[in-house]
């Protein structure tokens, strides 16, 4: 399970001590990555040097409503700071409007700015219709992104669902990763997401999920 987990701390009031603890836990449990806001990338680089834990930073978070040029600039700066992966928020309003050319251009701008680093596109699936999830996943694949991701975890519509993960996996096949994120707080839920097709789990409850699964043995 640890190899699936992006150990996440994206609260606006996160402190240095909490970020340090996040990195310590990620190193101890050998999580796939930590996922943090951009201001913490440099600190995570220092704390995780010598480990295999990746540093994922969010772009255009949590609304996805800033200009594409701003997202691309943020992405390039995060890469310079040492981010290994980027989790970008797609333009949710543009998807709802069916402005798919804009959506693809927005994603492509970040993919190009990432300079080869994997980009995970957050679709905010709870706010979308199934047909919009399908088209968003197709456009993400065409943009060169490496993952489609369900949620920021901050939208009032909700987080990841098994149905959304299964639909995204059906659309992208084996060509991309699928990251389930938002509201995953226990091992049973994480396992359901993996069974549905998730290849990453974004959660702030990674440690308790592992401890809960260990307790089953």
C-alpha positions in Angstrom: 0.0 0.0 0.0 2.8 2.5 0.9 4.0 2.5 -2.7 0.6 3.8 -3.8 0.4 6.7 -1.4 1.1 10.4 -2.0 1.4 11.5 1.6 -0.4 14.8 1.4 -0.5 18.1 3.4 -2.2 20.9 1.5 -3.8 22.9 4.3 -3.1 26.7 4.1 -2.1 26.8 7.7 0.5 24.0 7.5 3.6 24.8 9.6 7.3 24.0 9.2 7.0 21.4 11.9 4.1 19.7 10.2 5.9 19.6 6.8 9.0 18.1 8.5 6.8 15.4 10.1 5.2 14.7 6.8 8.6 14.1 5.3 9.8 12.0 8.2 6.7 9.8 7.9 7.1 9.5 4.2 10.7 8.4 4.5 9.9 5.9 7.3 7.0 4.3 5.5 8.5 4.6 2.0 5.5 6.4 0.5 5.6 7.1 -3.2 5.6 10.9 -2.7 4.8 13.8 -0.5 2.3 16.2 -2.0 2.6 19.8 -0.8 2.0 23.5 -1.7 4.8 25.1 -3.7 6.3 27.1 -0.9 7.4 23.9 0.8 9.2 22.2 -2.1 12.7 23.4 -1.1 12.2 22.3 2.5 11.0 18.9 1.3 14.0 18.5 -1.0 16.3 19.0 2.0 14.3 16.7 4.3 14.0 13.9 1.7 17.5 14.0 0.2 18.9 10.5 -0.2 15.4 8.8 -0.1 13.3 7.5 -2.9 10.3 9.5 -1.9 9.2 11.9 -4.7 8.2 15.5 -4.1 4.9 16.4 -5.7 3.8 20.0 -5.8 0.4 21.4 -6.7 -0.2 23.9 -9.5 -3.2 26.3 -9.9 -4.5 24.9 -6.6 -7.2 24.5 -5.5 -9.5 26.4 -8.0 -7.8 25.9 -11.4 -9.2 29.3 -12.4 -6.1 31.3 -13.0 -4.7 32.1 -16.5 -2.8 29.3 -18.2 0.4 31.4 -18.3 0.2 31.7 -14.5 -0.1 28.0 -14.2 2.8 27.4 -16.5 5.0 29.9 -14.7 4.2 28.3 -11.4 5.0 24.9 -12.8 8.4 26.1 -14.1 9.4 27.6 -10.8 8.4 24.5 -8.9 10.5 22.4 -11.2 13.5 24.7 -10.6 12.9 24.3 -6.8 13.2 20.6 -7.1 9.7 19.2 -7.6 9.6 15.7 -9.1 5.9 15.7 -10.0 3.2 18.3 -10.5 -0.5 18.0 -9.6 -2.3 20.7 -11.6 -6.0 21.7 -11.3 -7.7 21.8 -14.7 -10.0 24.6 -15.6 -13.3 23.3 -14.1 -15.5 26.1 -15.4 -14.1 25.6 -19.0 -14.9 21.9 -18.7 -18.4 22.7 -17.6 -18.7 25.1 -20.6 -17.4 22.4 -23.0 -14.5 24.7 -24.0 -12.3 21.7 -24.6 -9.7 23.4 -26.8 -9.0 25.8 -23.9 -8.9 23.0 -21.4 -6.3 21.1 -23.5 -4.2 24.2 -24.1 -4.3 24.9 -20.3 -3.1 21.4 -19.6 -0.5 21.4 -22.3 1.0 24.6 -21.1 1.7 23.0 -17.7 3.0 19.8 -19.3 5.5 21.8 -21.4 6.6 23.8 -18.4 7.1 20.7 -16.4 10.1 19.8 -18.5 9.5 16.1 -18.5 8.3 15.8 -14.9 5.0 13.8 -14.6 1.9 16.0 -14.5 -1.2 14.8 -12.8 -4.3 16.6 -14.0 -7.0 17.1 -11.3 -10.4 17.0 -12.9 -12.5 17.6 -9.8 -14.8 14.7 -10.8 -17.4 15.3 -8.1 -18.3 18.5 -9.9 -18.5 17.0 -13.3 -21.0 14.8 -15.2 -19.8 11.4 -16.4 -19.5 12.6 -20.0 -17.4 15.5 -18.8 -15.1 13.1 -16.8 -14.7 11.1 -20.0 -13.8 14.1 -22.2 -11.6 15.6 -19.5 -9.6 12.3 -19.3 -9.3 12.2 -23.1 -8.0 15.7 -23.2 -5.6 15.1 -20.4 -4.2 12.1 -22.3 -3.8 14.2 -25.4 -2.0 17.0 -23.5 0.8 14.6 -22.5 -0.1 14.4 -18.8 0.9 11.2 -17.1 -2.1 10.9 -14.6 -5.7 11.9 -14.3 -6.7 12.6 -10.7 -10.1 12.8 -9.2 -10.1 15.7 -6.7 -8.4 18.5 -4.9 -10.1 17.5 -1.6 -11.2 21.1 -1.2 -14.4 21.2 -3.4 -17.8 21.3 -1.8 -19.1 18.7 -4.3 -16.9 16.0 -2.6 -13.9 13.8 -3.3 -13.0 10.6 -5.0 -15.6 7.9 -5.8 -15.1 4.3 -7.0 -17.3 5.1 -10.0 -15.2 8.0 -11.1 -12.0 6.1 -10.7 -13.4 3.2 -12.7 -14.6 5.5 -15.4 -11.2 7.3 -15.7 -9.4 4.0 -15.9 -11.7 2.8 -18.6 -11.0 5.9 -20.6 -7.3 6.1 -20.3 -6.6 2.3 -20.3 -3.0 1.5 -19.5 -1.7 4.7 -21.1 -1.8 6.8 -17.9 -2.0 6.6 -14.1 -5.1 7.3 -12.2 -4.8 9.0 -8.8 -7.7 8.8 -6.4 -7.7 11.7 -4.0 -10.2 13.4 -1.7 -11.8 11.8 1.3 -9.8 8.6 1.4 -9.1 8.0 5.1 -9.1 4.3 5.7 -7.6 1.1 4.2 -10.9 -0.3 3.0 -11.6 2.8 0.9 -8.1 2.9 -0.4 -8.3 -0.8 -1.5 -11.6 -0.1 -3.2 -10.0 2.7 -5.2 -7.1 0.5 -6.2 -9.4 -2.3 -7.2 -11.3 0.2 -9.4 -8.1 1.1 -11.2 -6.3 3.7 -9.1 -2.5 3.5 -9.3 -1.9 6.3 -6.7 -3.8 7.3 -3.6 -3.7 10.9 -2.4 -4.4 11.1 1.3 -3.4 12.9 4.5 -4.2 9.6 6.3 -1.5 7.5 4.9 0.0 6.5 8.2 -3.3 5.5 9.8 -4.3 3.6 6.6 -1.1 1.5 6.9 -1.5 0.9 10.6 -5.1 -0.2 10.0 -4.1 -2.7 7.3 -1.3 -4.0 9.5 -3.8 -4.6 12.2 -5.7 -7.0 10.0 -2.8 -9.4 9.8 
